[in-house]
Amino acid sequence: MHITFFLNPFSGKAFYGFFSEERIKDILRKHLSRSHTFEIVSGVPPDLLQQKIREIAFVSDVIVIVGGDGTIKTFADFFIPLYDELKTKGKNIPFLIPIGAGSLNVVAKNIVKNQTPGTAPRIVCDIVNNFSSYSDVDPLYIRKVRPLKIEEEGFSPHFGFMFANGLIFSAMEYYYSKGFGPEKALSLMVKSILSIIFGGELSHILKRFIDCEVQIDDFTFPHKKVVSCIISVFRKMVLFTTPFTRNYQKDKFFVAVFADPHIKLALNFLWIALGKKVLEKSFNGVAQNVKMSFEGGYTLDGEVFKREKTTLKISLGPELLFLTNEKQKGSQ
């Protein structure tokens, strides 16, 4: 098989040398089976991304995406539209392996278990060395994930895995202004809760409701003022949080809408973050379609989309075929 490493050298851990081209090449030369070939594509300029992703999609059996959640999201935006052309020309849709080189790496950690900057390249070798060819890949090690499809009024459709607006969008804007890293995310989480309860530097941006109309399949959410809406393909999200109360259901995604007072949400944060409690004015469940019109912008996989007002529809896009290092049992 031919394996292409698609490396974002500006993602946090790659930038600091954990995923340098030299280090990846050294590990692959030592541990990748000689029956496989590899190449590394790194530092592609934004205006050439679409062309380069098309090129590697047509020559690769496996594409290893080395970057943060935003890198995987951007890759999917250009990769999924190639499906019809690949099939028409008799090409297989390449398998993907996400390697977390960003700050939080929610997608990568949900797909490839127990990866660290030190172990990740070797884990990739262990995964692909189990198979001699594309057709030889054991289906039990294929994780089929349908990303969120975002159809926003006035913009082209795009894809992602974790969506949020309201308080989380405001917090993400603040997070970007202070830099990146899981330790900063945890610090921000604690600071946000304390600011809501006791007041503080974040209270002016976090202690507010946004105007928001939400349609969840056939259910109209009754409250028009909300704190935040969260939609995700995965139950496990940032850091330790698993805020959804329902189990994974095929062809559905997780939805939570919070409309209770901020102080009440903050005092019950741990139970909500662990999916153990749903407050009176909140919703927590799964859906196939969500339509929303709301004040302000949103965040998708860590990327911030600034808007004055947003109207969009969220559904599920075509499957991405991820290779993983544990047998699948049918749950997200």
C-alpha positions in Angstrom: 0.0 0.0 0.0 1.1 3.6 -0.5 0.8 5.7 2.6 0.8 9.5 2.4 1.4 11.6 5.4 -0.4 14.9 5.1 1.4 17.1 7.6 0.4 20.6 8.9 3.7 21.9 10.1 2.0 24.9 11.8 -0.1 22.8 14.2 1.1 23.1 17.8 2.9 19.8 18.3 4.4 19.7 14.8 5.6 23.3 15.1 7.5 22.4 18.2 9.2 19.4 16.5 7.2 16.5 17.8 6.1 15.6 14.2 9.0 16.8 12.1 9.5 15.3 8.7 12.9 13.9 9.7 11.5 12.1 12.8 8.5 10.6 10.9 10.8 9.4 8.1 13.2 7.8 10.7 10.4 5.9 12.4 8.8 4.8 9.0 12.2 3.5 7.7 12.7 1.5 10.9 9.1 0.1 11.4 7.1 0.3 8.2 6.9 -3.0 6.2 9.0 -2.9 3.1 5.9 -4.0 1.2 4.5 -0.5 1.7 5.7 2.8 0.3 5.3 6.3 1.8 5.6 10.0 1.1 5.3 13.1 3.3 3.4 16.2 2.0 4.0 19.2 4.3 3.3 22.9 4.3 0.9 23.1 1.4 -0.1 26.8 0.8 -3.8 27.5 1.3 -4.3 28.3 -2.4 -2.9 24.9 -3.4 -4.7 22.8 -0.8 -7.5 21.7 -3.1 -5.2 20.7 -5.9 -2.7 18.8 -3.6 -5.4 16.9 -1.7 -6.9 15.8 -5.1 -3.4 14.6 -6.2 -2.8 12.5 -3.1 -6.3 11.1 -3.0 -5.7 9.5 -6.4 -2.3 7.9 -5.5 -2.8 6.9 -1.9 -4.3 3.8 -0.2 -3.9 5.4 3.2 -3.7 9.1 4.1 -2.3 9.9 7.5 -3.5 13.4 8.6 -1.1 15.0 11.0 -2.6 18.1 12.6 -5.3 19.3 14.9 -9.0 19.1 14.6 -9.1 22.1 12.2 -6.6 20.3 9.9 -8.8 17.2 9.7 -11.9 19.4 9.1 -10.1 21.3 6.3 -8.9 18.1 4.7 -12.5 16.7 4.7 -13.8 19.8 3.0 -11.7 19.2 0.0 -11.6 15.4 0.2 -15.3 14.5 0.3 -16.2 16.3 -3.0 -13.7 13.9 -4.7 -15.7 10.8 -4.0 -17.7 10.7 -7.2 -14.7 11.3 -9.4 -12.7 8.6 -7.6 -15.5 6.1 -8.1 -16.0 7.1 -11.7 -12.3 6.5 -12.4 -12.3 3.2 -10.6 -10.2 4.4 -7.7 -10.7 3.3 -4.1 -11.6 5.9 -1.5 -8.4 6.1 0.6 -8.5 5.2 4.3 -7.6 7.9 6.7 -5.6 7.8 10.0 -5.8 11.0 12.1 -2.7 11.8 14.2 -3.3 14.5 16.8 -0.7 17.3 16.4 -2.9 20.2 17.5 -3.9 21.4 20.9 -6.9 19.3 21.8 -7.1 16.6 19.0 -10.7 15.5 19.8 -11.1 13.7 16.4 -7.8 11.9 16.5 -8.2 10.7 20.1 -11.7 9.3 19.3 -10.3 7.3 16.3 -6.8 6.1 17.2 -6.6 5.2 20.9 -3.7 5.7 23.3 -1.8 7.9 20.9 0.8 10.4 22.1 3.4 12.5 20.2 5.9 9.8 21.1 3.9 6.8 20.0 1.7 8.0 17.1 4.0 7.4 14.1 4.8 3.9 15.4 1.1 3.2 15.9 0.5 4.1 12.2 3.1 1.5 11.2 1.5 -1.1 13.4 -1.9 -0.4 11.9 -0.9 -0.6 8.2 1.6 -3.5 8.7 -1.4 -5.7 9.6 -2.5 -5.5 6.0 -0.7 -6.2 2.7 -3.1 -4.4 0.4 -6.2 -2.1 0.3 -8.5 -5.1 -0.2 -6.8 -7.0 2.6 -7.9 -4.5 5.3 -10.0 -6.2 8.0 -13.4 -4.4 8.1 -13.3 -4.7 11.9 -10.5 -2.1 11.9 -12.4 0.4 9.7 -14.2 3.1 11.6 -16.9 4.7 9.4 -17.7 8.2 10.5 -20.2 10.5 8.8 -19.1 14.1 9.6 -21.5 16.9 10.2 -22.5 18.7 7.0 -23.0 22.4 7.5 -25.3 24.2 5.0 -25.1 27.8 5.9 -27.2 30.4 4.2 -25.0 32.5 1.9 -22.0 30.1 2.0 -20.8 26.9 0.4 -21.5 23.6 2.4 -18.6 22.4 4.5 -17.9 19.6 7.0 -16.8 19.1 10.5 -17.2 17.1 13.7 -18.0 19.4 16.6 -20.2 22.6 16.4 -21.1 25.1 19.1 -22.4 28.7 19.3 -23.3 31.1 22.1 -21.2 30.9 25.2 -18.8 28.3 23.7 -18.3 30.4 20.6 -17.4 33.4 22.8 -15.1 31.4 25.0 -13.4 30.0 21.9 -12.7 33.6 20.6 -11.2 34.4 24.0 -9.2 31.1 23.9 -7.6 32.0 20.5 -6.6 35.4 21.9 -4.7 33.7 24.7 -2.9 31.0 22.7 -3.4 27.2 22.4 -3.0 24.1 24.5 -5.0 21.7 26.6 -3.7 23.3 29.8 -5.1 26.7 28.5 -8.4 25.0 27.7 -8.7 23.6 31.2 -7.7 26.9 32.7 -10.4 28.6 30.5 -13.0 26.1 31.6 -12.3 26.8 35.3 -12.1 30.5 34.8 -15.4 30.6 32.9 -17.2 28.7 35.7 -15.8 31.0 38.4 -16.6 34.1 36.3 -20.2 33.1 35.9 -20.6 32.3 39.7 -18.5 35.1 41.2 -18.0 37.6 38.4 -14.7 38.3 36.7 -13.0 39.3 33.5 -15.0 36.8 31.4 -18.5 37.5 32.9 -19.3 40.3 30.4 -18.9 37.9 27.4 -20.2 34.6 29.1 -23.1 35.7 31.1 -25.5 36.4 28.3 -28.1 34.7 26.2 -28.3 34.7 22.5 -31.4 34.8 20.3 -31.7 31.4 18.8 -34.4 29.4 17.1 -33.8 25.6 16.9 -35.6 22.9 15.1 -34.4 19.3 16.0 -35.9 16.9 13.5 -39.7 17.4 14.1 -39.2 19.0 17.5 -39.2 22.8 17.9 -37.1 23.8 20.9 -39.5 26.0 22.9 -37.0 28.6 24.3 -35.8 31.4 22.0 -33.0 32.6 24.4 -30.2 30.1 24.8 -26.8 30.0 26.4 -25.3 27.6 23.8 -26.0 24.8 21.4 -23.6 21.9 21.0 -23.7 19.4 18.1 -21.2 16.6 17.7 -20.5 13.3 15.9 -18.7 12.0 19.0 -19.9 11.6 22.6 -16.4 12.3 24.0 -15.4 15.9 23.4 -12.9 18.4 24.8 -10.7 17.1 27.6 -12.8 14.9 29.9 -16.2 16.0 28.8 -18.9 13.6 27.5 -21.9 16.0 27.7 -24.4 13.8 25.9 -26.9 11.6 27.7 -27.9 9.3 24.8 -25.9 6.4 23.3 -24.7 6.4 19.7 -27.3 5.7 17.1 -26.4 5.0 13.5 -26.9 7.9 11.1 -27.6 10.3 13.9 -25.5 12.9 15.7 -25.6 14.3 19.3 -27.4 17.5 20.1 -27.5 19.5 23.4 -29.2 22.9 23.8 -28.8 24.9 27.0 -31.3 27.6 28.0 -31.2 27.5 31.8 -29.7 30.4 33.8 -25.9 30.6 33.6 -25.5 30.3 37.3 -27.5 27.1 37.4 -25.5 25.7 34.5 -22.2 26.6 36.2 -23.2 25.0 39.6 -24.2 21.8 37.8 -21.3 21.9 35.3 -19.6 18.6 36.3 -22.8 16.6 36.0 -23.7 18.2 32.7 -20.1 17.8 31.4 -20.3 14.1 32.2 -23.7 13.6 30.6 -25.3 12.8 34.0 -27.9 15.6 34.2 -30.2 17.6 31.9 -31.7 20.8 33.4 -35.3 21.9 33.0 -34.9 24.3 30.1 -32.3 22.2 28.3 -32.4 19.5 25.6 -30.1 16.5 25.2 -30.5 13.8 22.5 -29.7 12.7 19.0 -31.0 13.9 15.6 -30.7 13.5 11.9 -31.3 17.2 11.0 -31.1 20.4 12.9 -32.1 23.8 11.6 -31.0 27.0 13.4 -31.1 30.7 13.2 -29.1 32.5 15.8 -27.3 35.6 16.9 -23.6 35.7 16.3 -21.2 33.2 14.8 -20.1 29.6 15.6 -17.1 27.4 16.1 -16.5 24.2 14.2 -13.6 21.9 15.2 -11.9 24.8 16.9 -12.2 27.1 13.9 -14.1 30.4 14.6 -16.7 31.6 12.0 -17.6 35.2 12.9 -21.0 36.3 11.9 -23.6 38.9 13.0 -26.4 36.4 12.4 -26.3 32.8 11.3 -28.9 30.6 9.6 -28.0 27.0 8.8 -28.9 23.4 8.6 -26.9 20.5 10.0 -27.1 17.0 8.8 -24.6 14.1 8.2 -22.3 14.0 5.2 -20.8 11.0 3.4 -18.7 8.4 5.3 -15.1 8.9 6.0 -13.2 5.6 6.3 -10.8 5.7 9.2 -8.4 3.0 10.1 -8.0 2.5 13.8 -6.0 0.3 16.2 -8.9 -1.4 17.9 -11.8 -3.6 16.7 -15.0 -1.7 16.2 -18.1 -2.5 18.2 -20.5 -0.1 16.5 -20.4 2.9 18.9 -19.1 6.4 18.5 
